[in-house]
Structure formats: C-alpha cells, structure tokens
Amino acid sequence: MADTTLERLQTHLADRYAFERELGRGGMATVFLARDIKHDRKVAVKVLHPDLSASIGGERFEREIRVAGRLQHPHILGMYDSGVSDGLLYYVMPFVEGESLRDRLDREGQLSVEDALQITLEVADALEYAHKQQVIHRDIKPENVLLSGGHALVADFGIARAVEDGAQQLTQTGMALGTPTYMAPEQGMGEKVGVTADIYSLGCMLFEMLAGEPPFSGKNASAILAKHVMEQVPSLRIIRQSVPEEVEYAIFCSLGKSPADRPQSAAAFAALLVAAPMPAGATSTRMMTMRHTTARRTTSGMTSAFGVAAPMPVPLWKRPMVLAIALLVLVGGGFGAYKLTAGGKPVPLADSGGLSKKRIAVLYFQTGDSLATLADGLTEALIENLNTIPSLAVISAGGVGQYRGNDSIPPEDIGKALNAGTLVRGRSTSRATRRRSRSG
C-alpha cells in the first residue's frame, strides 16, 4: 500500500516535492521524507491512508488542519503545507533530526526522573498553549512526541479531530479514534472530550516513561479500554521506589476516571509536578528553567495548582459494579438473573431455579452503537474481577461466548445450560446515544 501511495504522490506532487523514502507508518497515516523543491529543505509528508482519506473528505480535513496550522509554539511541530492529491489527504511538516519518544522508550525502557519530567513539562506547556487556542490534541502518545536538540516537540495537532469528525462509518466497524493505551475513559466510550482528555493521555505517557510500561495494558484494544474505565492506576512507587511521592500523586490525579477529577488544565498538572523535589544530582539548566517557567506561569494567574487529595486505590472486589453483584450473590435475595442498568445497579430478571447462585455467568454486554470493542472489554474485565473473589465460581469468557449477541434465549435456559445460578446481562451505550434516544 505504501509503495502505491508513494507512486501516486510522486506523480501528482512532482513539481513541489521530491520524495525520497518512507519514514514510518501507523494506524492512520504513512510518513515520507521529501525535499521541498522551491525552498530546498527537507520535509516530512504525512499521508492519511486511502480509506480514511475517502471517509474524511478534503474540505473537512483542510478546515481542521488550517486551525492546527496556526499554532506557533516552541514545543509544537509546525506545519508548512497541506492539501489533497489524487484523493489522498496530506500535510507537510519540518523534518526533525532526532527521534520520537517511542524510539527512545523502546531503546532505554525507563527514563531518568529528570528527563521524564522535563519532557512532560514541555509537552504540558505546548498543550496549555493549544488549549487556550481551543485546540485539543486527542492523541497524545510517545509516537507523537519528537525529541530534537534536547527538547520535546508535539506533532499531529488537528489530525485526530479531523478523523473524529469524519470517520463515523469507520468507528462503527471498530476503528478507535486515538490510541487505546493512552485514551481517557470518556474518549474510549465515544463521548465528547475536553482538555482533560489530553491531560489523562499525558499522565499515561509520564507513567510509562518512569515505569517502563504504560499504566494499563491488555491482550487487545477492548481489554485495554475496559481497564481505563474500570481499573485504578497501579502504584508507580511499587514499580520504581525512586519516583518522588509528589510525582506519583500528580499522575494519580491526572488519571482520574471522570474529567472533573483531573487537573483542569495542563498548567495545573504541571504545577503538581513542579512541586516535586528535584531528583538527587539533577541540576540541568533546562530542567531548572522549565520548573521556574512553569511555577511562574502557574502563580501568575494562568491556573492554580490542583489541590484535591487523591483517594486510595480501590481493591477490585470493592469496586461498585463488582461489589453489587457479589453482595447479591453472597447475601441472596431470591433472584438469580440480573441485568445491569446504566448506573450499575443489578435488576432481577428471573429465578435461579435451584442452581448455585455462587456460580456466575456474565454474558457479553449488548451494544447498539460504535462501542462494541469497549463492551467486550468491560465484559471480560468484569469476569476477571469477579474471579478474584474466592467464594465465587465464574464462567469463563469462552464459556459464555456462545450466547454472545443472542437475546432470544431466556435467561433461565442459559443458566441451566451453563449450570449457573446467577446470570448477569448488561448494555453499553454512550451518553450521546442516550441523549438522542430521549430527544427522539
């Protein structure tokens, strides 16, 4: 595919760019190294994949890219040009000598506390500026942070918004907007995102820089998205004791499940990090300058520090959905089949018919919109969490898979077939879908 794309670009943009080679590719685009013929300079040309280009359309793409192209900041990778060529959407950026943060993490694993904080503060500075221009990145991740000359540059502002606005048919077939490993819960659930979604992603990225692995991982996208929604962030200091408590606290705050629980601006998140003591031996001029600049901006009225005490992590068995089901099973109540409402409260469906209520079958959640990936992940995460309660016997995901998407079989028949006295059904819908249902 990349060879065909390159040939098309070479044919239709030959008067403007001399293409040399492919630099890399991702889920949405391929990047090529080229020479800007008129200005005699190296550039990076990023081309959206053909199916995505067709879905978005040139007009919408140009509108979003134009907004992002106005961003001028020391830690934002600028944009030279954009357009449509032979149906392909592309934009042109400076070619940066250096590497991406992903390249460095793949090579080194963990970064020093000093380097991780410097990169995070520079990215936060870029986000604070962009957010004040009403631009949300939506896809902060190590691949979109370039390292050059000892500093961080954030790339791809605007592209995620263009995809979000124009790829509805792709999302309905399971394509995620953003990267699940760094995606805020509300973004994974298809809801409207604000500045705190970028802060959440930045918190995930800082966690990975310090721990050597992201806060949430899984066998597939659905499992990862479910963990973002349901799981508490792991303790960073258990993984790496040298991380200052203040840094762990800042990350914990940034990874709040609700947008309202996070720092409300990138500057507020940066202020929490500035409060952390300098690591032993960390005396770099760059780091000191970043800390001084952040502290000055924060105290000058831009945003005050985020001052809410972080709650202690909640054990799996104490989380609301898991606890509600466990209490019904262990305490009893006369019903063995339940459905989960939007608020997570189990509602009885049928009698258990004498089967053991401590043997539970959690059926795959139903979904009528673009949340199939998340719904599967939530189901599997709930099964996994209930399995941590020793007194319960939980049917595996494979065991309940045969009833996936089949609403016609009565709950009591499924319970008998699985020898399960407790059956749990649920439905996953986005708030936007619920709003449309109520207004219709």
N, C-alpha and C positions, 0 to 999 in steps of 0.2 A: 504493500500500500504506500509506504514512504517513497519508494522509487517512482511510482506513478505520480504521486504528489509533486515530487521534485521535478519531474519532467514537465508537468503542467506549469509549474512556477517558472522554470527556465524558458519555456515557450512564451508565456504571456507577460513576464516581467523582465525580459532580457534587456530592455532599453534602460532599466533603472537599477537592477541588481544582478551581480554575477555570483551565482550560487556555487558554493564550494563543497559542503558536506553536511550530513546530518549531525547535530549535536546531541540530540536526545529526544525521547518521546514519552508521553504519559497517556492517561486515560482520555484526555480531551484534545490533545494537540501534539504536533511534532515541531521541533525547533531546528532550524538550519542556519549554518554560518554562511554569510554572504558579504560581498563588498558593495557598498553604496557607490555606484559609478560616479555620480555627479560630485559627491563630496569626498570621494576617495578615502573611505573609512570602513572599518569592519562593523558589521551589524549582525544582530540575531533576529531572524524572521520566524515568528511563531505562527503556525498554520493550524486552524482547527480541523479536526477530522471531517471528512466529507459529509457523513450522516448528520453530524452536529451542525455543520455549516448550513445544510439544507433546512434543518429544523429551526434554527435561529432566524435566518434571513439577514440580508445585508443592511437594511435600514435600522433594525433594532441593534445590531452589532455596532454599527457606526455611532449610534447615539450613545451607547454605554461607554464605548472606547473613547469617544470625544470627551466625556466627563472625566474619565480617568487620566486622559492625556493632559489635562490642565493641572494636575498635581505636580508641584515643584517642591521637592524636599531633599535634603542631603541623604536621607536613608530610603528613598523611593527610587526605583529604577525608572528612568524617564521613558518617553515614547517618541519616536521620530515620525512614524507614519502608520497608516492603517488603510485597509481597503478590501475590495472584493476582486478576485482574479479567477476567471473561468469557474465561477461558482464557489470558490474557496475563500473563506474569511481569514485574513492575516493581519498581523500588526508587527511593526518593526521597532526594536529596542537597541540601545547601545550594546555592543559585545563587551562583556566584562571579563577581564583576565582574572582568573581565580577559580573558585569552586563554589558549589552550593553547600549549605549547611548539611544537607543529606549526605553529600560526598564525605564531609569531614566526620560526621557521626558514624558512617559506615567504616571509616578508617580507624577512628580513635575510640569509638564506643561512648565513653563518658568524657565530658569536657571538664576543665577546672571550674570551680565555682566562680572565679573571677571572669573567665571568658564567657561562661553561660549567662552571667548577669549582665555583662557588657552587651552581648548580642540581644538579650531580651529588652534591655533599656532602650537600645537603638530602634528595635522594631516597635516598641511601645511608643516611642517618640514619633515614628512615622504614622502609626495608627491614630494617635491623638490628633495629628495634623489632618489626616484624611477624614476622620470622623467629623471634624469641625467643618469640613467641606461637604458634609452629607454623603460621603462615600464609605461604604462598608466593604471590606475585602472579601469575606465569606469563604476563603480557602487558605488561611494561614497554616503553613506546614514547612518542614525543612527544605523541601524541594523548591519552594518559592522564596527562600531567603538566600541571597548570594553573598559570598564573603570575598571582599576585594580590598586590598590595601589596609587590612586590619579593621575593616568596618563592615557592617551589615547593610544590605540593600534589599528592600522588599519588592518583589516582582508580581506582575499579573493583577494589578488593581483593575477592577471593572469587568474582567472576563467572566468571573463567577456570576455576576449579576446578569450579564447578557445571556448566559446559559440558563440561569434560573427563570428568566422571563420568557425564554423562547423554546425550551425543550420539554414541554409538558408531555408530549407523547412518548419521549424517551424515559421520563421518570415513571410513567405508568407501566413501563416494561422492566422497571427495576434499576434504572441508572440513577446513582446517587449524585446529588449536587453537592460538591465538596468532597472531602476525604474522610471516611468514617473514623479513622484513628484519631483525628483532631476535631471532630464535629460536635458542636454543642447539642444537647438533647433536643432542644426545640427545632434545630435545623434538621436533625435526623427524623423528626416526627412531621416534617413538612410544614411547619408553622413559620410565621413571619419572624425574621431575625433582625436584631438591632446590634448596636456596637458591642454589647456584652458577649455576643457570639464570637467575635474576633478575640476578645479577652480570654474567653474559655479556650480557644484554639492556641493562643499564645501560652496559657498556663500548661496545656498539654505538651507543648513544644519545650518549655523550660524543664518540665518534669523529665522528659526524655534526655535532654542534654545532661542532666545531673545523674539520672538513674541508669542511663544506657538503654532504656526501653521505655515505651510510652506507658501512660497510666493504665490504659485498657487495651487488651489485645484479645484475639479470638481466632477461631478457625476460619471464619468468613465474615463478610461485612455485616450480616444480620446479627451475629453474636457480639460483634464489637459495638454496634449501635445500641443493642439491648443493655450492655454494661454501662454505656454512657448514661442511659436513662435510669438504671436500677442500682448500680454499684457505687459504693463510696470510694473515693480516691485512696489508693494504698498509701501507707506511711512511707514517705520518702526517706526519713532518717533511719528506718529499719534497713533499708537497702544501702544507704550511704550515710553513716553517722556524722561525717564531717560537714554536712549541709547545715547551715545555721537554722535555728528554730524559726526565725523570722521569715526565712525564705520558704520553708515548708508551710508556714501559716499563710503566706501570700498565695502560694499555689493552691492550697486548700480552699481559700476564699474564691480564687478565680474559677475553680471547678464546681461551683455551686450548681445544683440541678436546675434551679429556677434563675432566670436572668436577674430577678430582683435580689438574689442572694450574693451576687458577684459585685466586685468593684464596678461602679457605674461609668467609669471612663478609663482609658488606657493610662492616663496620668495618675489616677488613683491607684491603679495596680502598680505602677512604677514607684509610687510613694511608699508602698508597703515594702518593696524590695530595697529602696534606699535606706529604710530603717534598719536593715540587716547589717551586722558588723562586718567590716572588711575581713576577708579570709587572711589567715596568717601569711605574711610575706607578700601580700597583694598590694603593690604600690604603683601600678602602672598609671602614667599620666592620663591615658584615655579613660580608664575606669574612674579615676578621681574626677575628671571633667564631667563625665556622664552623670555621676552621682550628684555633683554640685548643680549641674544644669537642671536635673530632674527635681531636686529639692527646691531650687529657686522657682521653677515654674509652678510647682505644686503649692507653695506657700504664697505665691503672688496672686492667688485668686482663681487660677485655672480650675483646680479641683482640689478638695481637701482629701486627706488620707481616708481610706475606707476603714472605719473603726467599729466593726461588729465582731464580737467574739465568735470564733469558729467552733461549731459543735463537734463533739467527739464522734469519730466514725461509728456508724450503727452496724452491729453484727447482722449477718444475713438473716438469722431467724427472728430478728426484731423489726425487720422492715415491714411496712404496713400491709402490703398485699400478701406476703408470706405469712405474717403473723395472723391475719384474719382467717386465712384458710386453715392454719394449724390449730387455732383455737376452736374452730367449728368441728374439726376432726377429733381433737383430743377431749373437748368438753362434751360434744354431742349436741343434738338438737332435733333429731327426728327426720332430717332430710339428708340425702346422700349425694345429690347432684346440684351443682351451683353454676350460676353464670356470674361473671364479673362485670359490674357497671363501670361507667366512666370514672367514678370516684373510688373504685377499687373495692367496693363492698359486695361480698358474695350474696347472691339471691337464690333461694331454693328453687329447684326445678322438679325434682322427683324423689320418691323414697328410695332408699338404698336396697330394699328387698332382702334384708338379712345378710348381705355381704359385709365384710370388714371395712369399716369407714377409714381405717388407718392405711388402707391400700388405695392410693390416689392415682387417677389418670387425668392429666392436664392436656386437654385437646388443643390442637393448634388454633391460635386466635383467628377469628374471621376478620376480614378487612375488605371494604368495598372500594378503596381508593388506591393511591400510589404507595401505601405503607406496607406492602406485603413483606418486604425484606425486614423491616423493623418488627412486624407482627411475629414473624418466625423467630426472630432473635429473642423477643420478650417471652415467648412460649418456652423456648429451650432454656432461657435463664431462670424462669420460674421453676421448671422441673429440676434444674441443677440446685437451686437454692433450697427447695423443699427436701431434696435429698440429704441436706446437711442436718436434718432433724432425725436423730437416731430412731425415734419411736414410730416413724412413718415408713411405709413402703411405697415408692413412687414408680409408676410405669415409665419406662424409658421413652425418649423421643421417637425412637424407631418403632416401639410398640404401639404408639398412638398415631403414627404416621398414616396408617391405612384408612383412618377416618378423616383425614385432612380434606377440608373443603366439602364435606358431605354433611349437609344439615338435615337430611331427610330421615336419618336413623334416630329413633327415640333414645334419649339418654339412658334409660334403664336397660335397653338392649345392648348398648355399648358397654355399660358397666358389667353386665353379665358376661359378655364376650371376653372382657379383659379381667374378669374376676376382681373388679374394683368397686368398693362400696362408696367411694367419693369420686365424683366426676366434676371437673372444672372446665367451663367454657368461657371464652372472652371475645371481645371485639375491639379492634384498634382502629380509631378514626382520628383524623386531625381536627383541630379546633375549627379550621376553615370549613371543613366538610360539615361539621355540626352546625356552624352558623348558617351555611347555605340551606341545610335541612330545615332549620327553624324558620328562616325567612321565606322559604318556599311554601 
